[in-house]
Amino acid sequence: MSAPAKGTGKGTGKGTGKGTGKGTVAVVTGASRGAGAGIAAALAATGATVYVTGRSEDGIARTAAECDRRGGAGIPVVCDHAEDAAVAALFDRVRREHGRLDVLVNNAIALPDGLTDDRPFWEKPLAHQRMFDVGLRSSYVAAWHAAPLLTVGGGLVAHTSSFGGGCYLHGPAYGSVKAGVDKLAHDLAVDLAPHQVAVVSVWMGILRTERTLAGLARDPGRYGELAARTESPELTGRILAALLAHPERMRWSGRTVIGAELARELGVTDTDGSSPPSHREMLGGPLEFNPAVVR
């Protein structure tokens, strides 16, 4: 084991902005609906080719069609991210068809029924641990397969995360997964830095997805003022497009960021022109990891 090295090897990133457009190739996992669908659509709006993955054939077909409508190209790929062979086949297809990858968004997660039930973890089904498989482990597997394609010309890896990485949110399983993908982003960034591949984990706010809106409708008073401070599922995609195009994107690499705060920093607004608020004051901020590198 070597001594800790100074710095993280993230580099300054000057001159690395790739821009977005018809030459951009992206993979968005878990994109049949919700955050993944919104991110895919936002990337496609820049002209990108977006591989849209998920288990629902109908769902990914709808997302891919929306990508086409936005001016990009949506490619639906049925993929269960619990199956390593299916993930390998996905990235092998990207390699055959494009020879490289510019953006990987790790969004797939096995969100179980009853996740938001107000009960202690031992009274919830043990099946909630599936989030460790499709959520944390799946993000590592996708990154492992994507890395050789990302290093061809540099790019961006993003994990969709949440304030559950820093506070109690929906129970220990969910929180551990989100904290895990935050740390995973930090460590992936160290290895990918020499190849000008930036890696970030983005804490999204309360998204206006069908699932979330239905939950708020069932119990409108539960989340108080948070329910009125939502953001669209597309905001994160807009942020990632701006980050990929930024000439110094590497200075964010390895960090966990609050999406609403990064949006303001990059000059990105939501679909309605608004700037969604950060929930830092109420829910806290991301952990700052130590810059030491021990190999």
MIDOSE-1310 file (N, C-alpha, C; in nm, 2 decimals, decimal comma, always signed):
residues 295
msap	+0,09/-0,12/+0,00/+0,00/+0,00/+0,00/+0,09/+0,12/+0,00; +0,06/+0,21/-0,09/+0,14/+0,33/-0,10/+0,09/+0,44/+0,00; +0,17/+0,54/+0,02/+0,13/+0,65/+0,11/+0,03/+0,73/+0,04; -0,06/+0,81/+0,11/-0,16/+0,89/+0,05/-0,09/+0,99/-0,04
akgt	-0,15/+1,01/-0,16/-0,10/+1,11/-0,25/-0,17/+1,24/-0,23; -0,10/+1,35/-0,26/-0,16/+1,48/-0,25/-0,26/+1,50/-0,36; -0,37/+1,56/-0,33/-0,47/+1,58/-0,44/-0,54/+1,45/-0,47; -0,64/+1,47/-0,57/-0,72/+1,36/-0,61/-0,69/+1,32/-0,75
gkgt	-0,61/+1,38/-0,82/-0,58/+1,35/-0,96/-0,69/+1,39/-1,05; -0,78/+1,49/-1,01/-0,89/+1,53/-1,09/-0,86/+1,63/-1,20; -0,75/+1,70/-1,18/-0,71/+1,79/-1,29/-0,79/+1,92/-1,29; -0,75/+2,01/-1,38/-0,82/+2,14/-1,39/-0,93/+2,13/-1,49
gkgt	-0,92/+2,04/-1,58/-1,02/+2,02/-1,68/-1,03/+2,13/-1,79; -0,93/+2,22/-1,79/-0,94/+2,33/-1,89/-0,93/+2,28/-2,03; -1,02/+2,33/-2,11/-1,02/+2,29/-2,25/-1,08/+2,15/-2,28; -1,16/+2,10/-2,18/-1,22/+1,97/-2,20/-1,36/+1,97/-2,24
gkgt	-1,42/+2,09/-2,25/-1,57/+2,10/-2,28/-1,59/+2,03/-2,42; -1,68/+1,94/-2,42/-1,71/+1,86/-2,54/-1,83/+1,92/-2,62; -1,91/+2,00/-2,55/-2,03/+2,04/-2,61/-2,13/+1,93/-2,62; -2,26/+1,96/-2,65/-2,36/+1,86/-2,68/-2,42/+1,89/-2,81
gkgt	-2,47/+1,78/-2,87/-2,53/+1,80/-3,00/-2,54/+1,66/-3,07; -2,55/+1,66/-3,20/-2,58/+1,54/-3,27/-2,47/+1,44/-3,26; -2,35/+1,48/-3,22/-2,24/+1,39/-3,21/-2,23/+1,32/-3,07; -2,31/+1,37/-2,98/-2,30/+1,32/-2,84/-2,37/+1,18/-2,83
vavv	-2,31/+1,09/-2,76/-2,37/+0,95/-2,74/-2,38/+0,93/-2,59; -2,50/+0,90/-2,55/-2,53/+0,89/-2,41/-2,61/+0,76/-2,38; -2,59/+0,71/-2,26/-2,67/+0,60/-2,20/-2,73/+0,65/-2,08; -2,86/+0,63/-2,07/-2,94/+0,67/-1,95/-3,01/+0,54/-1,90
tgas	-2,97/+0,49/-1,78/-3,03/+0,37/-1,73/-3,15/+0,40/-1,65; -3,24/+0,30/-1,65/-3,37/+0,32/-1,57/-3,45/+0,43/-1,63; -3,46/+0,44/-1,76/-3,52/+0,56/-1,82/-3,66/+0,53/-1,88; -3,73/+0,43/-1,83/-3,87/+0,41/-1,88/-3,97/+0,51/-1,83
rgag	-3,93/+0,58/-1,72/-4,02/+0,68/-1,66/-3,94/+0,76/-1,57; -4,01/+0,86/-1,50/-3,95/+0,93/-1,39/-3,83/+1,01/-1,43; -3,73/+1,01/-1,34/-3,61/+1,09/-1,36/-3,54/+1,05/-1,48; -3,52/+0,92/-1,50/-3,45/+0,87/-1,62/-3,51/+0,92/-1,75
agia	-3,64/+0,91/-1,76/-3,71/+0,96/-1,88/-3,69/+1,11/-1,90; -3,69/+1,18/-1,80/-3,67/+1,33/-1,81/-3,53/+1,36/-1,85; -3,43/+1,29/-1,79/-3,29/+1,32/-1,82/-3,27/+1,28/-1,97; -3,32/+1,17/-2,01/-3,30/+1,13/-2,15/-3,36/+1,23/-2,25
aala	-3,48/+1,28/-2,22/-3,54/+1,38/-2,30/-3,46/+1,51/-2,31; -3,41/+1,55/-2,19/-3,33/+1,68/-2,19/-3,20/+1,66/-2,27; -3,13/+1,55/-2,26/-3,01/+1,53/-2,34/-3,04/+1,52/-2,49; -3,15/+1,46/-2,52/-3,19/+1,45/-2,66/-3,23/+1,58/-2,72
atga	-3,27/+1,67/-2,63/-3,31/+1,81/-2,68/-3,18/+1,88/-2,73; -3,07/+1,84/-2,69/-2,94/+1,90/-2,74/-2,90/+1,83/-2,88; -2,97/+1,73/-2,92/-2,94/+1,66/-3,04/-2,87/+1,53/-3,02; -2,85/+1,49/-2,89/-2,78/+1,37/-2,86/-2,85/+1,24/-2,90
tvyv	-2,77/+1,14/-2,93/-2,82/+1,00/-2,94/-2,82/+0,94/-2,80; -2,94/+0,89/-2,76/-2,96/+0,85/-2,62/-3,00/+0,70/-2,62; -2,92/+0,61/-2,57/-2,96/+0,48/-2,54/-3,04/+0,47/-2,41; -3,17/+0,43/-2,42/-3,27/+0,44/-2,32/-3,29/+0,30/-2,26
tgrs	-3,25/+0,27/-2,14/-3,26/+0,13/-2,09/-3,37/+0,12/-1,98; -3,42/+0,00/-1,97/-3,52/-0,03/-1,86/-3,58/-0,17/-1,89; -3,66/-0,22/-1,80/-3,72/-0,35/-1,81/-3,85/-0,34/-1,89; -3,91/-0,22/-1,89/-4,04/-0,21/-1,95/-4,03/-0,17/-2,10
edgi	-4,06/-0,26/-2,19/-4,05/-0,23/-2,33/-4,13/-0,11/-2,37; -4,26/-0,11/-2,32/-4,34/+0,00/-2,36/-4,29/+0,13/-2,30; -4,24/+0,13/-2,18/-4,18/+0,25/-2,12/-4,07/+0,31/-2,19; -3,97/+0,22/-2,22/-3,85/+0,28/-2,29/-3,88/+0,32/-2,43
arta	-3,98/+0,25/-2,49/-4,03/+0,29/-2,63/-4,09/+0,44/-2,62; -4,16/+0,47/-2,52/-4,22/+0,60/-2,50/-4,11/+0,70/-2,48; -4,01/+0,67/-2,40/-3,90/+0,76/-2,38/-3,82/+0,79/-2,50; -3,79/+0,68/-2,58/-3,72/+0,69/-2,70/-3,79/+0,78/-2,80
aecd	-3,92/+0,76/-2,81/-4,00/+0,84/-2,90/-4,00/+0,99/-2,86; -4,00/+1,01/-2,73/-3,99/+1,15/-2,69/-3,85/+1,21/-2,72; -3,75/+1,13/-2,71/-3,61/+1,17/-2,75/-3,61/+1,21/-2,90; -3,67/+1,13/-2,98/-3,68/+1,16/-3,12/-3,76/+1,29/-3,14
rrgg	-3,87/+1,31/-3,07/-3,95/+1,43/-3,09/-3,87/+1,55/-3,05; -3,78/+1,54/-2,95/-3,70/+1,65/-2,90/-3,59/+1,69/-3,00; -3,56/+1,61/-3,10/-3,46/+1,64/-3,20/-3,34/+1,56/-3,19; -3,33/+1,47/-3,09/-3,22/+1,37/-3,08/-3,26/+1,24/-3,14
agip	-3,19/+1,14/-3,10/-3,23/+1,00/-3,14/-3,24/+0,91/-3,02; -3,35/+0,85/-3,00/-3,37/+0,76/-2,89/-3,36/+0,62/-2,93; -3,28/+0,54/-2,86/-3,26/+0,40/-2,89/-3,30/+0,32/-2,77; -3,42/+0,26/-2,78/-3,47/+0,18/-2,66/-3,39/+0,04/-2,65
vvcd	-3,35/+0,01/-2,54/-3,28/-0,12/-2,51/-3,34/-0,18/-2,39; -3,41/-0,29/-2,40/-3,46/-0,36/-2,29/-3,34/-0,42/-2,21; -3,33/-0,38/-2,08/-3,21/-0,42/-2,00/-3,25/-0,43/-1,86; -3,24/-0,55/-1,80/-3,25/-0,56/-1,65/-3,12/-0,54/-1,59
haed	-3,10/-0,44/-1,52/-2,97/-0,40/-1,46/-2,93/-0,49/-1,35; -3,01/-0,59/-1,31/-2,97/-0,69/-1,22/-2,89/-0,81/-1,29; -2,90/-0,81/-1,42/-2,84/-0,91/-1,50/-2,71/-0,86/-1,57; -2,60/-0,91/-1,53/-2,47/-0,86/-1,58/-2,46/-0,88/-1,73
aava	-2,51/-1,00/-1,78/-2,49/-1,03/-1,92/-2,57/-0,93/-2,00; -2,68/-0,88/-1,96/-2,76/-0,79/-2,03/-2,69/-0,65/-2,03; -2,63/-0,62/-1,92/-2,55/-0,49/-1,92/-2,43/-0,50/-2,01; -2,36/-0,61/-2,01/-2,25/-0,63/-2,10/-2,29/-0,61/-2,25
alfd	-2,41/-0,67/-2,28/-2,46/-0,67/-2,42/-2,50/-0,52/-2,46; -2,55/-0,45/-2,36/-2,58/-0,31/-2,39/-2,46/-0,23/-2,43; -2,35/-0,24/-2,36/-2,23/-0,16/-2,39/-2,16/-0,21/-2,51; -2,17/-0,34/-2,53/-2,11/-0,40/-2,65/-2,18/-0,34/-2,78
rvrr	-2,31/-0,32/-2,76/-2,39/-0,26/-2,88/-2,34/-0,12/-2,90; -2,32/-0,04/-2,79/-2,28/+0,10/-2,81/-2,14/+0,10/-2,87; -2,05/+0,00/-2,83/-1,92/+0,00/-2,89/-1,93/-0,03/-3,04; -2,01/-0,13/-3,08/-2,03/-0,17/-3,22/-2,08/-0,05/-3,31
ehgr	-2,18/+0,02/-3,25/-2,25/+0,12/-3,33/-2,18/+0,26/-3,33; -2,11/+0,29/-3,22/-2,04/+0,42/-3,21/-1,90/+0,42/-3,18; -1,85/+0,32/-3,11/-1,71/+0,31/-3,08/-1,66/+0,39/-2,96; -1,76/+0,46/-2,90/-1,73/+0,55/-2,79/-1,86/+0,58/-2,71
ldvl	-1,84/+0,64/-2,60/-1,95/+0,69/-2,52/-1,91/+0,82/-2,46; -2,00/+0,92/-2,46/-1,98/+1,05/-2,40/-2,04/+1,07/-2,26; -2,16/+1,01/-2,24/-2,23/+1,03/-2,12/-2,29/+0,90/-2,07; -2,26/+0,87/-1,94/-2,33/+0,76/-1,88/-2,41/+0,81/-1,76
vnna	-2,54/+0,79/-1,75/-2,62/+0,83/-1,64/-2,67/+0,71/-1,57; -2,62/+0,68/-1,45/-2,66/+0,57/-1,37/-2,78/+0,61/-1,29; -2,90/+0,58/-1,34/-3,02/+0,61/-1,27/-3,11/+0,49/-1,23; -3,08/+0,37/-1,28/-3,16/+0,26/-1,25/-3,15/+0,22/-1,10
ialp	-3,27/+0,20/-1,04/-3,28/+0,16/-0,90/-3,41/+0,08/-0,89; -3,41/-0,02/-0,81/-3,52/-0,11/-0,78/-3,60/-0,05/-0,66; -3,68/+0,05/-0,69/-3,76/+0,12/-0,58/-3,88/+0,03/-0,55; -3,88/-0,02/-0,42/-3,98/-0,12/-0,38/-4,11/-0,05/-0,34
dglt	-4,22/-0,13/-0,35/-4,35/-0,08/-0,29/-4,33/-0,06/-0,14; -4,39/+0,04/-0,08/-4,39/+0,06/+0,06/-4,26/+0,13/+0,11; -4,18/+0,19/+0,01/-4,06/+0,25/+0,05/-4,08/+0,37/+0,14; -4,19/+0,45/+0,12/-4,21/+0,57/+0,20/-4,30/+0,54/+0,32
ddrp	-4,34/+0,41/+0,34/-4,42/+0,38/+0,46/-4,35/+0,43/+0,59; -4,43/+0,48/+0,68/-4,37/+0,53/+0,80/-4,36/+0,42/+0,90; -4,27/+0,33/+0,88/-4,25/+0,21/+0,96/-4,10/+0,19/+0,98; -4,05/+0,12/+1,09/-3,91/+0,09/+1,10/-3,87/-0,02/+1,00
fwek	-3,74/-0,02/+0,96/-3,70/-0,11/+0,85/-3,73/-0,25/+0,87; -3,73/-0,30/+0,99/-3,76/-0,45/+1,01/-3,91/-0,48/+0,99; -3,99/-0,38/+0,98/-4,13/-0,40/+0,95/-4,16/-0,38/+0,81; -4,06/-0,35/+0,73/-4,07/-0,34/+0,58/-4,02/-0,47/+0,52
plah	-4,06/-0,51/+0,40/-4,01/-0,64/+0,35/-3,86/-0,64/+0,33; -3,80/-0,75/+0,35/-3,66/-0,77/+0,33/-3,62/-0,74/+0,19; -3,72/-0,76/+0,10/-3,69/-0,73/-0,04/-3,64/-0,59/-0,07; -3,66/-0,50/+0,03/-3,60/-0,36/+0,01/-3,45/-0,36/-0,02
qrmf	-3,39/-0,47/+0,02/-3,24/-0,48/+0,00/-3,21/-0,49/-0,15; -3,31/-0,51/-0,23/-3,28/-0,52/-0,38/-3,22/-0,39/-0,43; -3,24/-0,28/-0,36/-3,19/-0,15/-0,40/-3,03/-0,16/-0,40; -2,98/-0,24/-0,31/-2,83/-0,26/-0,31/-2,78/-0,32/-0,45
dvgl	-2,87/-0,41/-0,50/-2,83/-0,47/-0,63/-2,86/-0,38/-0,75; -2,98/-0,34/-0,76/-3,01/-0,24/-0,87/-3,03/-0,11/-0,81; -2,92/-0,03/-0,81/-2,91/+0,10/-0,74/-2,76/+0,13/-0,72; -2,70/+0,04/-0,64/-2,56/+0,06/-0,61/-2,47/-0,03/-0,69
rssy	-2,49/-0,16/-0,68/-2,41/-0,26/-0,75/-2,42/-0,23/-0,91; -2,54/-0,21/-0,95/-2,57/-0,19/-1,09/-2,49/-0,07/-1,15; -2,47/+0,03/-1,06/-2,40/+0,15/-1,10/-2,25/+0,12/-1,13; -2,20/+0,04/-1,04/-2,06/+0,00/-1,06/-2,04/-0,09/-1,18
vaaw	-2,13/-0,18/-1,20/-2,12/-0,27/-1,32/-2,13/-0,19/-1,45; -2,23/-0,10/-1,46/-2,24/-0,01/-1,58/-2,12/+0,07/-1,60; -2,07/+0,13/-1,49/-1,94/+0,21/-1,51/-1,83/+0,12/-1,56; -1,82/+0,00/-1,51/-1,71/-0,09/-1,54/-1,71/-0,12/-1,69
haap	-1,83/-0,14/-1,75/-1,84/-0,17/-1,89/-1,83/-0,04/-1,97; -1,87/+0,07/-1,92/-1,87/+0,19/-1,99/-1,73/+0,26/-2,00; -1,65/+0,23/-1,90/-1,52/+0,30/-1,89/-1,43/+0,30/-2,02; -1,41/+0,18/-2,08/-1,33/+0,18/-2,20/-1,39/+0,27/-2,31
lltv	-1,52/+0,28/-2,32/-1,58/+0,36/-2,42/-1,57/+0,51/-2,38; -1,58/+0,54/-2,26/-1,57/+0,68/-2,21/-1,43/+0,74/-2,23; -1,33/+0,65/-2,21/-1,19/+0,70/-2,22/-1,14/+0,73/-2,36; -1,22/+0,69/-2,46/-1,19/+0,72/-2,60/-1,17/+0,87/-2,62
gggl	-1,26/+0,95/-2,57/-1,25/+1,09/-2,60/-1,29/+1,18/-2,48; -1,30/+1,12/-2,36/-1,34/+1,19/-2,24/-1,49/+1,21/-2,24; -1,54/+1,24/-2,12/-1,69/+1,25/-2,11/-1,73/+1,27/-1,97; -1,85/+1,21/-1,94/-1,91/+1,24/-1,81/-1,99/+1,12/-1,76
vaht	-1,97/+1,09/-1,64/-2,05/+0,99/-1,57/-2,13/+1,06/-1,46; -2,26/+1,03/-1,45/-2,34/+1,09/-1,34/-2,42/+0,99/-1,27; -2,43/+1,00/-1,14/-2,52/+0,91/-1,06/-2,63/+1,00/-1,01; -2,76/+0,95/-1,03/-2,87/+1,02/-0,97/-2,88/+0,98/-0,82
ssfg	-2,87/+1,08/-0,74/-2,87/+1,05/-0,59/-2,97/+1,15/-0,53; -2,97/+1,15/-0,39/-3,06/+1,24/-0,32/-3,01/+1,27/-0,19; -3,09/+1,36/-0,12/-3,05/+1,40/+0,02/-3,05/+1,28/+0,11; -3,10/+1,17/+0,07/-3,10/+1,05/+0,15/-2,95/+1,00/+0,17
ggcy	-2,86/+1,05/+0,09/-2,72/+1,02/+0,12/-2,66/+1,09/+0,24; -2,73/+1,19/+0,29/-2,68/+1,26/+0,40/-2,77/+1,27/+0,52; -2,90/+1,24/+0,50/-3,00/+1,24/+0,62/-3,08/+1,12/+0,61; -3,16/+1,09/+0,71/-3,25/+0,98/+0,71/-3,37/+1,01/+0,62
lhgp	-3,38/+0,93/+0,51/-3,48/+0,95/+0,41/-3,52/+0,81/+0,36; -3,65/+0,77/+0,39/-3,71/+0,65/+0,34/-3,64/+0,52/+0,40; -3,56/+0,54/+0,50/-3,51/+0,42/+0,57/-3,36/+0,39/+0,54; -3,30/+0,29/+0,62/-3,16/+0,26/+0,60/-3,12/+0,21/+0,47
aygs	-3,20/+0,13/+0,40/-3,16/+0,07/+0,28/-3,14/+0,18/+0,17; -3,24/+0,26/+0,16/-3,24/+0,37/+0,06/-3,12/+0,46/+0,08; -3,11/+0,51/+0,21/-3,00/+0,60/+0,25/-2,86/+0,54/+0,22; -2,85/+0,41/+0,25/-2,71/+0,35/+0,23/-2,68/+0,34/+0,08
vkag	-2,78/+0,32/+0,00/-2,76/+0,31/-0,14/-2,71/+0,45/-0,20; -2,78/+0,55/-0,16/-2,75/+0,69/-0,20/-2,62/+0,73/-0,15; -2,58/+0,70/-0,03/-2,45/+0,74/+0,02/-2,34/+0,66/-0,05; -2,38/+0,53/-0,09/-2,29/+0,45/-0,16/-2,25/+0,50/-0,30
vdkl	-2,36/+0,55/-0,38/-2,33/+0,60/-0,51/-2,25/+0,73/-0,51; -2,27/+0,81/-0,40/-2,19/+0,93/-0,38/-2,05/+0,90/-0,37; -2,01/+0,80/-0,28/-1,87/+0,76/-0,27/-1,82/+0,69/-0,39; -1,90/+0,62/-0,46/-1,86/+0,55/-0,58/-1,82/+0,66/-0,69
ahdl	-1,90/+0,76/-0,70/-1,86/+0,87/-0,79/-1,73/+0,93/-0,76; -1,70/+0,95/-0,63/-1,57/+1,01/-0,59/-1,46/+0,92/-0,63; -1,47/+0,79/-0,61/-1,36/+0,70/-0,63/-1,35/+0,67/-0,78; -1,46/+0,66/-0,86/-1,45/+0,64/-1,00/-1,37/+0,76/-1,06
avdl	-1,40/+0,88/-1,01/-1,33/+1,00/-1,06/-1,18/+1,00/-1,05; -1,13/+0,93/-0,95/-0,98/+0,92/-0,93/-0,92/+0,84/-1,05; -0,98/+0,73/-1,08/-0,93/+0,64/-1,19/-0,95/+0,70/-1,33; -1,06/+0,78/-1,34/-1,10/+0,83/-1,48/-1,04/+0,97/-1,51
aphq	-0,98/+1,03/-1,40/-0,93/+1,17/-1,42/-0,83/+1,18/-1,54; -0,73/+1,08/-1,55/-0,63/+1,10/-1,65/-0,69/+1,09/-1,79; -0,81/+1,05/-1,80/-0,88/+1,03/-1,93/-0,98/+1,14/-1,96; -0,98/+1,25/-1,87/-1,07/+1,36/-1,89/-1,22/+1,32/-1,89
vavv	-1,25/+1,22/-1,80/-1,38/+1,18/-1,78/-1,42/+1,23/-1,64; -1,52/+1,32/-1,63/-1,57/+1,37/-1,51/-1,68/+1,28/-1,45; -1,68/+1,27/-1,32/-1,78/+1,19/-1,25/-1,84/+1,27/-1,14; -1,98/+1,27/-1,14/-2,05/+1,35/-1,03/-2,16/+1,26/-0,98
svwm	-2,21/+1,29/-0,86/-2,33/+1,24/-0,81/-2,42/+1,36/-0,78; -2,54/+1,35/-0,83/-2,63/+1,47/-0,82/-2,75/+1,44/-0,73; -2,75/+1,52/-0,63/-2,87/+1,51/-0,54/-2,99/+1,59/-0,60; -3,08/+1,51/-0,64/-3,20/+1,57/-0,70/-3,30/+1,61/-0,59
gilr	-3,39/+1,71/-0,62/-3,49/+1,75/-0,52/-3,61/+1,66/-0,54; -3,72/+1,71/-0,49/-3,85/+1,64/-0,51/-3,90/+1,66/-0,65; -3,90/+1,55/-0,72/-3,93/+1,55/-0,87/-4,08/+1,54/-0,89; -4,12/+1,61/-1,00/-4,26/+1,61/-1,04/-4,28/+1,49/-1,13
tert	-4,26/+1,37/-1,07/-4,29/+1,24/-1,15/-4,43/+1,19/-1,11; -4,48/+1,10/-1,19/-4,61/+1,05/-1,17/-4,61/+0,98/-1,03; -4,51/+0,91/-1,00/-4,50/+0,83/-0,87/-4,50/+0,93/-0,75; -4,42/+1,04/-0,76/-4,41/+1,13/-0,65/-4,54/+1,21/-0,64
lagl	-4,60/+1,26/-0,75/-4,72/+1,33/-0,74/-4,84/+1,25/-0,68; -4,84/+1,12/-0,72/-4,94/+1,03/-0,66/-4,93/+1,02/-0,51; -4,80/+1,01/-0,46/-4,78/+1,00/-0,32/-4,81/+1,12/-0,25; -4,78/+1,24/-0,30/-4,82/+1,36/-0,24/-4,97/+1,38/-0,24
ardp	-5,04/+1,33/-0,34/-5,18/+1,34/-0,34/-5,25/+1,26/-0,23; -5,19/+1,14/-0,20/-5,24/+1,05/-0,10/-5,23/+1,11/+0,04; -5,12/+1,18/+0,06/-5,09/+1,24/+0,19/-5,03/+1,38/+0,18; -5,11/+1,48/+0,14/-5,07/+1,61/+0,10/-5,00/+1,68/+0,22
gryg	-5,03/+1,65/+0,34/-4,97/+1,73/+0,45/-4,84/+1,67/+0,50; -4,80/+1,55/+0,45/-4,68/+1,48/+0,52/-4,55/+1,55/+0,50; -4,53/+1,61/+0,38/-4,40/+1,66/+0,35/-4,40/+1,82/+0,36; -4,51/+1,87/+0,41/-4,51/+2,01/+0,43/-4,47/+2,10/+0,31
elaa	-4,39/+2,20/+0,34/-4,35/+2,29/+0,23/-4,27/+2,23/+0,12; -4,21/+2,12/+0,15/-4,13/+2,05/+0,05/-4,21/+2,02/-0,08; -4,34/+1,98/-0,05/-4,43/+1,95/-0,16/-4,45/+2,06/-0,26; -4,43/+2,18/-0,22/-4,45/+2,30/-0,31/-4,32/+2,34/-0,37
rtes	-4,21/+2,27/-0,34/-4,08/+2,31/-0,39/-4,02/+2,20/-0,48; -4,09/+2,17/-0,58/-4,05/+2,06/-0,67/-3,97/+2,10/-0,79; -3,91/+2,01/-0,86/-3,84/+2,03/-0,98/-3,88/+1,93/-1,08; -3,86/+1,96/-1,21/-3,90/+1,87/-1,31/-3,80/+1,76/-1,33
pelt	-3,84/+1,64/-1,38/-3,75/+1,53/-1,40/-3,64/+1,57/-1,51; -3,67/+1,68/-1,59/-3,57/+1,71/-1,69/-3,46/+1,80/-1,64; -3,47/+1,86/-1,52/-3,37/+1,96/-1,47/-3,23/+1,89/-1,47; -3,23/+1,77/-1,41/-3,10/+1,71/-1,40/-3,03/+1,68/-1,54
gril	-3,11/+1,65/-1,64/-3,06/+1,63/-1,77/-3,01/+1,76/-1,83; -3,07/+1,87/-1,80/-3,03/+2,00/-1,85/-2,89/+2,04/-1,78; -2,88/+2,00/-1,65/-2,76/+2,03/-1,58/-2,64/+1,95/-1,64; -2,67/+1,82/-1,67/-2,56/+1,73/-1,72/-2,52/+1,78/-1,86
aall	-2,61/+1,82/-1,94/-2,58/+1,87/-2,07/-2,49/+2,00/-2,06; -2,52/+2,09/-1,97/-2,44/+2,20/-1,95/-2,30/+2,17/-1,89; -2,30/+2,07/-1,80/-2,17/+2,03/-1,74/-2,08/+1,96/-1,84; -2,14/+1,88/-1,93/-2,06/+1,82/-2,04/-1,99/+1,92/-2,13
ahpe	-2,07/+2,03/-2,15/-2,02/+2,13/-2,24/-1,92/+2,23/-2,18; -1,92/+2,23/-2,05/-1,83/+2,33/-1,97/-1,69/+2,30/-2,00; -1,61/+2,40/-2,03/-1,47/+2,38/-2,06/-1,38/+2,34/-1,94; -1,44/+2,36/-1,82/-1,37/+2,32/-1,70/-1,45/+2,22/-1,61
rmrw	-1,52/+2,13/-1,68/-1,61/+2,04/-1,61/-1,53/+1,95/-1,51; -1,40/+1,93/-1,53/-1,33/+1,84/-1,44/-1,31/+1,89/-1,30; -1,34/+2,02/-1,28/-1,32/+2,07/-1,15/-1,44/+2,03/-1,06; -1,55/+1,98/-1,12/-1,66/+1,92/-1,04/-1,64/+1,77/-1,02
sgrt	-1,55/+1,71/-1,08/-1,53/+1,57/-1,08/-1,50/+1,52/-0,94; -1,57/+1,41/-0,91/-1,55/+1,35/-0,78/-1,64/+1,40/-0,67; -1,72/+1,50/-0,71/-1,80/+1,57/-0,60/-1,94/+1,52/-0,61; -2,01/+1,53/-0,49/-2,15/+1,51/-0,48/-2,21/+1,65/-0,48
viga	-2,30/+1,68/-0,57/-2,35/+1,82/-0,58/-2,50/+1,82/-0,56; -2,55/+1,93/-0,51/-2,70/+1,95/-0,51/-2,74/+2,01/-0,64; -2,83/+1,94/-0,71/-2,86/+1,97/-0,84/-2,91/+2,12/-0,86; -2,99/+2,16/-0,77/-3,05/+2,30/-0,78/-2,93/+2,40/-0,76
elar	-2,83/+2,37/-0,68/-2,72/+2,47/-0,66/-2,63/+2,47/-0,79; -2,60/+2,35/-0,84/-2,52/+2,34/-0,96/-2,59/+2,41/-1,08; -2,72/+2,39/-1,09/-2,80/+2,46/-1,19/-2,78/+2,61/-1,19; -2,79/+2,67/-1,07/-2,76/+2,81/-1,06/-2,62/+2,85/-1,10
elgv	-2,52/+2,77/-1,06/-2,39/+2,79/-1,09/-2,36/+2,79/-1,24; -2,43/+2,70/-1,31/-2,41/+2,68/-1,46/-2,51/+2,76/-1,54; -2,60/+2,84/-1,47/-2,69/+2,92/-1,55/-2,80/+2,84/-1,61; -2,84/+2,73/-1,55/-2,94/+2,64/-1,60/-3,08/+2,66/-1,53
tdtd	-3,18/+2,67/-1,60/-3,32/+2,68/-1,54/-3,40/+2,56/-1,57; -3,51/+2,54/-1,50/-3,60/+2,43/-1,52/-3,69/+2,46/-1,64; -3,77/+2,36/-1,67/-3,85/+2,37/-1,80/-3,94/+2,48/-1,80; -3,98/+2,53/-1,68/-4,07/+2,65/-1,67/-4,00/+2,78/-1,65
gssp	-3,87/+2,77/-1,66/-3,79/+2,89/-1,65/-3,75/+2,93/-1,51; -3,79/+2,85/-1,41/-3,77/+2,87/-1,27/-3,63/+2,82/-1,23; -3,58/+2,86/-1,11/-3,46/+2,81/-1,05/-3,51/+2,74/-0,92; -3,52/+2,61/-0,92/-3,57/+2,54/-0,80/-3,48/+2,56/-0,68
pshr	-3,53/+2,56/-0,56/-3,45/+2,59/-0,45/-3,37/+2,47/-0,40; -3,26/+2,50/-0,34/-3,19/+2,39/-0,27/-3,25/+2,36/-0,14; -3,25/+2,23/-0,09/-3,30/+2,20/+0,04/-3,19/+2,18/+0,14; -3,07/+2,24/+0,11/-2,96/+2,23/+0,20/-2,99/+2,27/+0,35
emlg	-3,06/+2,38/+0,36/-3,08/+2,44/+0,49/-3,17/+2,34/+0,58; -3,26/+2,27/+0,51/-3,35/+2,18/+0,58/-3,29/+2,04/+0,60; -3,23/+1,99/+0,49/-3,19/+1,85/+0,48/-3,03/+1,83/+0,49; -2,96/+1,93/+0,49/-2,81/+1,92/+0,50/-2,75/+1,91/+0,36
gple	-2,61/+1,91/+0,36/-2,54/+1,91/+0,24/-2,46/+1,78/+0,22; -2,39/+1,76/+0,11/-2,32/+1,64/+0,08/-2,19/+1,64/+0,16; -2,14/+1,52/+0,18/-2,02/+1,49/+0,25/-1,90/+1,53/+0,16; -1,80/+1,60/+0,22/-1,68/+1,62/+0,15/-1,58/+1,51/+0,18
fnpa	-1,54/+1,44/+0,07/-1,45/+1,33/+0,09/-1,30/+1,37/+0,10; -1,22/+1,30/+0,17/-1,08/+1,33/+0,19/-1,01/+1,32/+0,05; -0,92/+1,41/+0,02/-0,85/+1,40/-0,11/-0,74/+1,30/-0,12; -0,71/+1,23/-0,01/-0,60/+1,14/-0,01/-0,63/+1,02/-0,11
vvr	-0,52/+0,97/-0,18/-0,54/+0,86/-0,27/-0,44/+0,75/-0,23; -0,49/+0,64/-0,18/-0,40/+0,53/-0,14/-0,42/+0,41/-0,23; -0,32/+0,37/-0,30/-0,34/+0,26/-0,40/-0,27/+0,13/-0,35
